[in-house]
Every structure is written in structure tokens, then in C-alpha cells.
Amino acid sequence: MLTGPRRLAVWGDPIAHSRSPRLHSAAYGVLGLDWEYGRRQVDEAGFTAAMDGLDADWRGLSLTMPLKHAAARAAVSLDDDARRTGAVNTLLLSADGPRGFNTDVGGLARALDEFGVREPASIRVLGAGATATSAVVAAARAGAGRVEVRARRPEAAAPIAALADELDIDLHVAALDDAALEPVDATIAALPGGTDLGRVADDLASVSGPLVDVVYGGWPTPLARAWQRAGVAAHDGLAMLLHQALLQVRVFVGGDPALALDREDAVLSAMRTALMGD
């Protein structure tokens, strides 16, 4: 059994809705690890003080909004996904300082694969914020050679556009309501859950392939309902949540999101059951 620090938690604001404790507790139960995983409401202004208050019992943190950029600034090192996106959702604490990872990218790529989106020629991403940046990196990892980003303010996608060469993708940026629509193999929505695009959503749904929405509360979202009206599959963000959490467990157990766990199939199964239970 692994020894050493055994405390972990998810931080964010708000945080009461987080399903991370049930996911992680299920994983550590299968692995036979007597680790504590809790939750704490921490806003961006209080992040540094909260970090300073951690003692040697702490192994790591999961970070949700609005802490992902603050966590990236606090990290002494970043994995490639965190470096590209400027966002950290996982901190592995060590004597040398916190190491930052972004498992949202890998989690979304694995969710796309689970939904049958494999080696797509093109993917459309709705939104231009931090989650949209992770979505673009995930689209490239899934094999998309062309990615279109649609945003209310196309200029907000400038940091994403700067990644195009590194990701080796043809990136196109347009306004959400731009009437010029080309068919794509899949769409990733990285918009707030209550976003209602009206007729724009119906236009998008008709030529945009299956929808993977990062939202998992208040389902179906107005966007998902547009896809359903068009008779096209719409998937919520639970699969992304599940897979990014599995990659976090890999980090906390083995220090590397690419290093598979012992009995990983059993771990994933237990996490999936815990995620779906009330």
C-alpha cells in the first residue's frame, strides 16, 4: 500500500455540487488506499492563503472554477496540457512544490472516444474561454485536422488561435451567429449551461454532428434540446467528468496521468457506478 500523505480535496466556488468526492472515494476503495478526499469552498482571493495552510498530510488537490488559472500560477511545473491551456485542475503536492496538470484535456478526449468520435476530420468548439481551450487541445488529440471555434466575441479566441501551429491543426474562428456553416464531424460545447442561442442552435445542430456538452447539470440544456430536435445525438459532460477524474487518480497514485493504475478497469467501473448513483 502507498504510504505518505493521504489527504486530498476538491476546491472551488461554488463547490457543494461537486461529484469529485464520490468519484475519488470509489477509486481509492478499489485500490485499497485509506485516503481522505473532501471538498472545500475556496474563491480566487482566498486561494493563496488556503494553499499556505496545507501541511505535510496533503497529497493533492482537484481544482474547479474559478481556481484553474490561480493553480497554474502556483505550480512549480506544468504538464503539456496545462502549459498549453494555462489552466490547472490537478495539483500534486510535493516537497519541491505543487506540480500542475490539466486532466480536462485527456478526459474530454477519452469521452469523445467513448461516444464514437474517433479520428474526426473536423470538430466545432462553441466558446472561447478556458474550457474551450482545453476542448481545442482535446479535439486535436482526437485526431481532428480542422477545428472551428465559434464565440460571441471572436477576438476572445486569440489565445486559442496562437496554439494552432503547435497543435498542427487548421483553426478557423468565427462568431457564434455567423451564417456561413460548414458540416463538421462533432461539436464540443464549452458554454455556460443555461446558454440559449435560439435559432442559431438549430442552425448549428443541422450540420454539426453529435454534440458533447461539458455541462452535466440542468440536462438537457437549451443547446442539447436543439440537437435533439434535429435528431442528432447530444451527450452531457458526465463522461468527461469521469475520465478526467480517473486521470487525476493516476496523478495522485503514480504521479503521471499517462501511467495506468493497477486494476484500472475495476477502478473505472466503480467510479462510473458512483457517478451515476444518487
N, C-alpha and C positions, 0 to 999 in steps of 0.2 A: 504494500500500500504506500502511496505517496505520502511523504511526511512534510513538515514545514507549515507555512502559513495556510490557513484554512478558511478564512473569511472572504466572502465576495458579496457584491450587491449591484443592483442597477440604480443609477442616479438619473434624475431628470425633473422636469417641471412642466406639466403635471406628471405624476408617477403612479397614482393609485390604480390606474387601469392596466398597468404593465403585466404581461403574462410571463415575463422572464423568470421570476422565482419558481413557477411551477415547471417550466421547461428545464431549467438547470438542476433543480432538485431531483427531477426524474432521471436525468443523465447521471448524476453522481450516485444515486441509489443503485443503478445498474452497475456502475463501476466500483461499488463498494467503498466509496470515499465519504468519510464523515465530515463533509464540508457544509458550512452555513452560507446560504445565499439569500440576502434580503433585499429591501428596497428603501430608498431614502429620497425625499423631495429636496432637490438642490437646484437653485437657479444659477444663472451665469455669474451674477455678482458674488454669490457665496461659494463658487467652485474652488477657488484657491485656498480659502480658509478650511473648507471641508477636506481637501487633499492634505493640507498641513496637519490635520487632526488624525490622520491614519497612523496606526502603529504597525509593529512588525507582524501582527497576526493577519494582516491583509494580503491576499494573494492577487486580487484583481478587481476590476470594475467594468460593468457594461454601462455605456453612456447613450442616452437618448436626447431628444431635443430639450433644451437649447444648448447642450453642452458639447456637441461634437467638435466644434471649432476650438473651444477652450481646451478640450482634451488634447487636440492636435498640438496646440501651442505648449502644453505642459509636458509632452512626451520628449524623451531624450533620443528616441529613434522612431522612425515610421516605416511600416512596410510599404510596398509599392502602391497598393491601393489607397492607403491613407495619404501618401505623398501626392498622388495624382489628384485626389479629390479635396485635399485639405481638411478632411473630416476623419475623426477617430470615434469609433463606437465601442472600442475594447482597449483597456489599459491593463497590461501585465506588469505588476509591481515587483521591483527587484531592488537590491542594494545599490545598483547603479542608476536607478531612476526608472520612471514608468516608460514602458515600450508601447507604442501606439499601433493599432491595427484597424482596418476598416473591413469588417466581415460582411457589411451590407452588399458589397460588390459580388463576392463569391456566393452569398446567399441568394441574391437575385438571379445570378447565372444558373445556379442549381435549380431554382424554381422554374426558370424558363425551360430547362431540360425536362423537368418533371411534367410540364404542360405540353411537351412535344415540340417546342420551338427549338429546333436543332439545326445548326448551320444555316440560319436565315440569310438571305441576300440583303435584306433591309429591315430596319426597325425604326419606328417613330417613337420619340420620347416627348411627353407633354410636361412642360415645366422647365425651369431654368435654375432652380435652387440647388442646395447641397445634395438632396436625394436624386435630383435629375442628373447631376454629375456622376454619382455612383451608377445610375441607370445607364448612362452612355458607356462607361467603362465596362459594365456588365454586358451590354449589347455587343461591344467589340469582342469580349471574351467568348460570347456565344457564337461568334463567327460572322457577325454582320459586317459587310464591307461598306455599306452605306447607312448612315444614321441621320435622321432628320429630327431636329429639336424645334418644337413649337412652344412659344411663350407669349404671354401678354405683352411683355417688353422684350423684343428680340435682343436688344443691346445687353440685357442681363446675362445672356448666354456667352458673352465674350470669354470668360474663363474656361468654359467648356470647349469653345472653338480652338482655344490655344492647345488643347490636348490632341487635336485631330492627327497631327503628324506622328506624335509618339504612339498613338493607338493604331496608326496605319489604317484610318478609315476616311471615307469621303463624307464629310459632315456638312449638312445644309441647315441653316437656321431660318425660321420664318415665324410670322405672327400666328397666334392661335386661330384667328379668323381669316387667314389667307385663303382665298378661294381656290388657289392652284393646289390640287391634291393629287399626288401620285400614289398608286397602290403600294402597300408595304406588307411584309410577312407577319408582323406583330407590332403591337403598341404597348409601351410601358407608360403608365400614368404616374407622375410624381407631383400631383396637385393635392391641395387640401381636400379632405374627404367630402365636404359639402359643396365643392365647386360645381356650379351648374352652367354649362356652356350653351344651353338652349339648342337651337338648330345646328350650331357648329358641331356639337357632339354627334348628332345624327349624320351629318355630312362625313365626319371622320370615321364613324363606325362602318360606313358603307364600303370603305376602301382600305381599312387599316388592320385587317387580320385580327386574331384573338387579342383580347385586352388582358394585360397583367397590371392590376392596380395595386400600388403599395399600401393602400388603405385597407384595414380589416375591421374597423368599427363602423356601425351605421350602414351595413351592407344590405341591399345593393346601393351603391352611390348613384347620384344622377348620371354620372358618366357610364357606370355599368348598365344602368337601365337602357341607355341609348344603344349599347351593344346588344342587349337582349332583344330590343325591338327590331334590330337588324338581323336577328337570328344568328349572331356570331358569339362565340364563347367569351365570357368575361370571368376572370379569376381574381379573387381578393388577395391581400398581402400575407395571408397566414403561412403560405408555403415559404415565402421569403423570410418571414419571422422565424420559422422553424429552422431553416437551413443556415441562416446567419448565426442563430444560437448554437447550432452544432459546431460551427467553425469557431465560435467563442470558446466552447468547451475544449476543443482541440488546443487552443491557445493556452487556456488555464491549466490544462493537464500536461501538455507536451511542449508548450512554448512556440508552436508553429501551426498556423491554420491549414497547412498542406500535409501535416502529419496525421494520418488516420489513427483513430482510437482502437484499443482492444475492444472486441465485441461491438464494433460500431453499428452494425445492423440492429442489434438489440437496443443499443442506446437510442438510435434514431426512432425506432418503433415506440419506445417508452416515452420519448419526448412528444411524438405525434399524438399518442393517446392522451398525454397530459394536456397538450394544447387544445384538443377538441373537447375535453371534459369541462364541466361547469363546477 
